[in-house]
Amino acid sequence: MNVFDFAMQMEIDGKAHYEKLAAGTTIAGLQNIFLMLAADEQKHYEVVQAMKVGHYGAISGSTALMRQRTCFRGL
């Protein structure tokens, strides 16, 4: 397994983990955060996949926690 395949598998595993966490909570704010983090993992996967074939570009930063910071007040 090369470094790109390894990194892509890590992103797949991370996405599955966040989706499992989202499914395991009834708190809507946490579900949203976990689903946004899962979506970020998908973006990371796509970036690494592009890098694997020689396309290098920038990835934008995640805004998942910034957009959901208010849900932490309720916890």
KAVEN-V519295 format. One record per residue. N is the residue number from 1. D_CENTER is the distance of its C-alpha to the mean C-alpha in Angstrom with 1 decimal. Layout:
BEGIN
n->N d_center->D_CENTER
n->N d_center->D_CENTER
END
This chain:
BEGIN
n->1 d_center->22.2
n->2 d_center->21.5
n->3 d_center->18.9
n->4 d_center->16.9
n->5 d_center->17.0
n->6 d_center->16.0
n->7 d_center->13.0
n->8 d_center->11.9
n->9 d_center->12.7
n->10 d_center->10.6
n->11 d_center->7.4
n->12 d_center->9.0
n->13 d_center->9.9
n->14 d_center->6.7
n->15 d_center->5.5
n->16 d_center->9.2
n->17 d_center->9.4
n->18 d_center->7.4
n->19 d_center->9.3
n->20 d_center->12.3
n->21 d_center->12.2
n->22 d_center->12.0
n->23 d_center->15.0
n->24 d_center->16.7
n->25 d_center->17.3
n->26 d_center->19.7
n->27 d_center->18.8
n->28 d_center->17.5
n->29 d_center->16.0
n->30 d_center->13.9
n->31 d_center->12.9
n->32 d_center->11.8
n->33 d_center->9.8
n->34 d_center->8.1
n->35 d_center->7.7
n->36 d_center->6.4
n->37 d_center->3.6
n->38 d_center->3.5
n->39 d_center->4.6
n->40 d_center->3.1
n->41 d_center->2.7
n->42 d_center->5.7
n->43 d_center->7.0
n->44 d_center->7.1
n->45 d_center->8.8
n->46 d_center->11.1
n->47 d_center->12.0
n->48 d_center->13.0
n->49 d_center->14.8
n->50 d_center->16.7
n->51 d_center->17.6
n->52 d_center->19.0
n->53 d_center->21.4
n->54 d_center->22.4
n->55 d_center->20.5
n->56 d_center->19.3
n->57 d_center->18.0
n->58 d_center->16.1
n->59 d_center->12.5
n->60 d_center->12.4
n->61 d_center->11.2
n->62 d_center->8.6
n->63 d_center->10.9
n->64 d_center->9.0
n->65 d_center->11.3
n->66 d_center->14.2
n->67 d_center->14.3
n->68 d_center->14.5
n->69 d_center->16.7
n->70 d_center->19.6
n->71 d_center->18.4
n->72 d_center->18.9
n->73 d_center->22.5
n->74 d_center->23.2
n->75 d_center->22.1
END
